[in-house]
Amino acid sequence: MGNADETTIDPQHVIIIEPVRGSDIPVRLMYLEMVDGVYAPIGLRTPPGQGPFPLVLFASGNGGGGMAVVREFTQNVSWTQEEFLKAGYAVAWMRYRAEVDYAYDRIGPLVEDKRQRRQLLNRGPLEYEDVIAIVKYVRTLPYVAPDLIFYMGMSHGGEMAFKIASEYHGVRAMIASEPAAHEFLRLRPDSTARINPETGLLDVERMLMREPEKVRPRITEDVARARIEPIKTPIFVQGRNSDELQGIFRVCYELLIECGKEARWATYEHDLHGFAYVRRNGSGDYAPDAVQRKVVADSIAFFDQYLQGK
């Protein structure tokens, strides 16, 4: 174990610097404390210079996987982040706790109290609340511009954009890319969704909700509007023409506009769910196609509009 004097890492503020494959910009692998005292990992990179830099937090799908996923995404799913770094943004992959099926819709807001001088919560935190805790922490970093925190979430990460923005206003602007927001909208699934007989949980992987006309009568509109009403954050909703949930993506945007929110819509033709996050190919290279280049350029341009702060 060595002597205590040989310790080089602060156990309460763990930061490990690691090189990134094919890049001159390393990653800071960090563990950040969440509202309940457990830790979530992020991998944060900054462009050359002293900053403070605007920062984009990236979320992909459901949570879980811990630091192993942060490292894998940093090394092999970071062409999109490289483009943001070139544009002057700091970037970070996040992991957060796994989604709890329909908990957001059932158990209400998180309430904190004290018991025997210690923290008492009315329920366990959810994954989107981990992201809020991460935002609050990174705002304190000296090399991050605290009023220029951005968020880009894909799939379930896109739904989290709506949950976060409904309760917290510390993010400057958000991108919800292919947002699987059936829970946020309180959508009633049809027969294309099923109950997994092994777990008793709803399986929506093959749910077909391509048309807004099909989706709109199936959402609980008064609930969805009440959740959208507090939103102050501009949101760019990105669709994918052939996605099974394209109708959900579009209805999210339509409700934002109908509720008077600042929102943008664009939809793209691509075969891959999560196409906005470019992975290395079988040869180990990044080879983004024209559509992927377009969606990333559109994303950077959207955030660029808000670089003057609030």
C-alpha positions in Angstrom: 0.0 0.0 0.0 2.9 2.3 0.6 3.0 5.3 2.9 0.2 7.8 3.3 2.6 10.5 2.0 2.8 8.7 -1.3 -1.0 9.2 -2.1 -1.4 11.2 -5.3 -5.2 11.1 -5.7 -7.6 12.9 -3.4 -10.1 10.2 -2.5 -12.9 12.8 -2.3 -12.1 14.3 -5.7 -10.8 11.5 -7.8 -9.3 12.7 -11.2 -7.3 10.3 -13.4 -5.8 11.7 -16.6 -5.8 9.2 -19.5 -4.8 9.7 -23.2 -7.4 9.4 -25.9 -6.8 7.3 -28.9 -5.9 9.4 -32.0 -6.2 12.7 -30.1 -3.8 15.2 -28.5 -6.5 16.0 -25.9 -6.6 13.6 -22.9 -9.6 12.9 -20.7 -10.1 13.6 -17.1 -11.8 10.5 -15.6 -13.8 11.8 -12.6 -16.1 10.5 -9.9 -18.8 13.1 -8.9 -20.9 12.9 -5.8 -24.7 12.6 -6.4 -27.5 13.9 -4.2 -27.5 10.7 -2.0 -23.7 10.5 -1.6 -23.0 7.8 -4.1 -20.7 8.6 -7.1 -21.2 8.7 -10.8 -18.4 8.8 -13.4 -17.8 11.3 -16.2 -15.0 11.7 -18.7 -14.3 15.4 -19.3 -12.1 16.9 -22.0 -11.2 20.5 -22.7 -9.9 22.3 -25.8 -6.5 23.9 -25.8 -6.2 27.0 -23.6 -7.1 28.0 -20.0 -10.9 28.5 -20.4 -13.4 28.9 -18.9 -15.0 26.9 -21.7 -18.6 26.2 -22.5 -19.3 22.5 -21.7 -21.5 19.9 -23.4 -22.6 17.0 -21.4 -23.4 13.9 -23.5 -25.8 11.2 -22.5 -26.5 8.0 -24.5 -29.5 5.8 -23.8 -30.2 4.1 -20.5 -27.7 4.3 -17.6 -25.5 1.8 -15.8 -22.1 0.5 -16.8 -20.1 2.9 -14.8 -16.6 4.1 -15.7 -16.1 1.2 -18.1 -18.8 2.8 -20.4 -17.3 6.3 -20.0 -13.9 5.0 -21.1 -15.3 3.0 -24.0 -17.3 5.9 -25.3 -14.4 8.3 -24.9 -12.0 6.0 -26.8 -14.4 4.7 -29.5 -17.5 6.9 -29.8 -16.1 10.4 -29.7 -15.9 11.7 -33.3 -18.9 13.9 -32.3 -17.1 15.2 -29.3 -13.9 15.9 -31.3 -16.0 18.2 -33.5 -17.3 20.1 -30.5 -13.7 20.3 -29.1 -12.6 21.9 -32.5 -15.5 24.4 -32.0 -14.2 25.4 -28.6 -16.4 23.4 -26.3 -15.3 21.2 -23.4 -17.1 17.9 -23.6 -17.9 15.0 -21.2 -19.4 11.6 -21.5 -21.6 10.8 -18.4 -22.9 7.6 -16.8 -25.8 7.7 -14.4 -27.9 5.1 -12.6 -30.1 2.8 -14.7 -33.6 3.8 -15.6 -36.3 2.6 -13.1 -39.2 1.5 -15.2 -42.0 4.2 -15.0 -40.7 5.4 -11.6 -40.8 9.0 -12.8 -44.5 8.7 -13.5 -45.3 6.9 -10.2 -43.4 8.3 -7.3 -43.3 12.1 -7.6 -40.7 14.7 -6.9 -37.6 14.0 -4.8 -37.8 15.6 -1.3 -34.9 15.9 1.1 -35.2 16.1 4.9 -33.0 15.4 7.9 -33.2 12.6 10.5 -30.7 12.2 13.3 -28.8 15.1 11.7 -28.3 13.0 8.5 -29.9 13.1 5.1 -33.4 11.6 4.6 -35.0 11.2 1.2 -38.6 10.3 0.4 -37.3 8.0 -2.4 -34.1 7.0 -4.2 -32.8 9.4 -6.8 -33.5 8.7 -10.5 -31.1 8.8 -13.4 -32.1 12.3 -14.6 -31.4 13.6 -11.1 -27.9 12.3 -11.4 -27.4 14.5 -14.4 -28.7 17.5 -12.5 -26.2 16.8 -9.8 -23.4 16.5 -12.4 -24.4 19.9 -13.9 -24.3 21.5 -10.5 -20.8 20.1 -9.9 -19.3 21.0 -13.2 -20.5 24.6 -12.9 -18.0 24.9 -10.0 -15.0 23.9 -12.0 -12.6 26.8 -12.7 -12.1 25.9 -16.4 -15.9 25.6 -17.1 -18.1 28.6 -17.9 -20.9 28.1 -15.3 -23.7 29.7 -17.3 -22.8 27.9 -20.5 -23.5 24.2 -19.7 -25.2 22.4 -22.6 -26.7 18.9 -22.8 -27.1 16.4 -25.7 -29.0 13.3 -25.0 -29.8 10.4 -27.3 -32.8 8.0 -27.0 -33.6 7.6 -23.3 -31.0 10.4 -22.8 -33.2 12.5 -25.0 -36.2 11.9 -22.8 -34.1 12.9 -19.8 -33.6 16.3 -21.4 -37.3 16.9 -20.9 -37.3 15.6 -17.4 -34.3 17.7 -16.5 -35.6 20.9 -18.1 -39.0 20.5 -16.4 -37.4 20.7 -13.0 -34.1 22.5 -13.3 -33.0 25.6 -15.2 -29.2 25.5 -15.0 -28.7 24.2 -18.5 -28.3 26.8 -21.2 -29.7 24.8 -24.1 -30.4 21.1 -24.9 -30.5 18.6 -27.7 -33.0 15.7 -27.5 -31.8 13.4 -30.2 -34.4 10.6 -31.0 -36.0 11.1 -27.6 -37.8 8.0 -26.4 -40.1 10.1 -24.3 -43.1 7.8 -23.9 -42.9 8.0 -20.1 -42.6 11.8 -20.0 -45.7 12.0 -22.3 -47.5 9.3 -20.3 -48.2 7.4 -23.5 -50.5 4.4 -23.4 -48.7 1.7 -25.4 -50.6 -0.4 -27.9 -50.2 -4.1 -28.7 -46.8 -3.5 -30.3 -45.4 -3.2 -26.8 -45.6 -6.3 -24.5 -44.9 -7.4 -21.0 -41.6 -9.4 -20.6 -42.9 -12.6 -19.0 -39.5 -13.2 -17.3 -39.5 -9.9 -15.4 -43.1 -8.5 -15.5 -41.7 -5.2 -16.9 -43.0 -3.5 -20.1 -40.9 -4.1 -23.2 -41.1 -1.2 -25.6 -38.1 -2.1 -27.8 -40.5 -3.0 -30.7 -43.2 -0.5 -30.1 -44.4 1.1 -33.3 -45.2 4.8 -32.9 -44.0 6.3 -36.3 -46.9 8.7 -36.9 -47.7 11.7 -34.8 -51.4 11.1 -35.6 -51.1 7.7 -33.8 -49.2 9.1 -30.9 -51.2 12.2 -30.1 -54.4 10.4 -28.9 -52.4 7.9 -26.9 -50.5 10.5 -24.7 -52.0 11.9 -21.5 -52.0 15.4 -22.8 -52.9 17.3 -19.7 -50.0 15.6 -17.8 -47.6 16.1 -20.7 -48.5 19.8 -20.9 -48.1 20.3 -17.1 -44.6 18.8 -17.3 -43.7 21.0 -20.3 -45.0 24.2 -18.8 -42.1 24.9 -16.4 -39.5 24.4 -19.2 -37.4 27.5 -19.8 -34.5 25.8 -21.7 -34.3 25.9 -25.5 -34.6 22.4 -26.9 -33.6 21.1 -30.3 -35.5 17.9 -31.0 -33.8 15.7 -33.6 -35.8 13.0 -35.4 -34.9 10.0 -37.6 -37.3 9.4 -40.5 -37.3 5.6 -40.3 -37.3 5.3 -36.5 -40.1 3.3 -34.9 -40.7 6.1 -32.4 -40.6 9.0 -34.9 -44.1 10.0 -34.0 -43.1 10.4 -30.3 -40.1 12.6 -31.4 -42.4 14.9 -33.4 -45.1 15.2 -30.8 -42.4 16.2 -28.2 -41.5 19.1 -30.5 -45.1 20.0 -31.3 -46.0 20.2 -27.6 -43.0 22.5 -26.9 -44.2 24.9 -29.6 -47.8 24.7 -28.6 -46.8 25.6 -25.0 -44.8 28.6 -26.2 -41.4 27.2 -25.6 -38.2 27.9 -27.6 -37.7 24.8 -29.7 -36.3 23.6 -33.0 -37.1 20.5 -35.1 -35.0 18.7 -37.7 -35.3 15.1 -38.9 -32.7 13.0 -40.8 -32.6 9.9 -43.0 -30.3 7.4 -41.5 -30.3 3.6 -40.8 -28.8 3.7 -37.3 -30.5 4.6 -34.1 -28.0 6.9 -32.3 -26.5 8.1 -35.6 -25.5 11.5 -34.0 -22.8 9.6 -32.0 -20.3 8.3 -34.5 -18.5 5.0 -33.6 -15.2 3.7 -34.9 -15.7 1.2 -37.8 -14.3 -2.3 -38.0 -10.9 -0.9 -39.0 -10.8 1.3 -35.9 -11.4 4.5 -37.8 -14.1 7.2 -37.6 -15.8 7.4 -41.0 -18.9 9.7 -40.5 -21.2 9.8 -43.5 -22.8 13.0 -44.9 -25.9 12.7 -42.6 -23.8 12.3 -39.5 -21.7 15.3 -40.5 -24.8 17.3 -41.0 -26.5 16.4 -37.7 -23.3 17.2 -35.8 -22.8 20.5 -37.6 -26.5 21.4 -36.9 -26.0 20.6 -33.2 -22.9 22.8 -32.9 -24.6 25.6 -34.7 -27.6 25.3 -32.4 -25.5 25.6 -29.2 -23.4 28.4 -30.8 -26.5 30.6 -30.7 -26.4 30.6 -26.9 -22.8 31.3 -26.2 -23.4 34.8 -25.0 -24.8 33.5 -21.7 -28.1 34.2 -20.1 
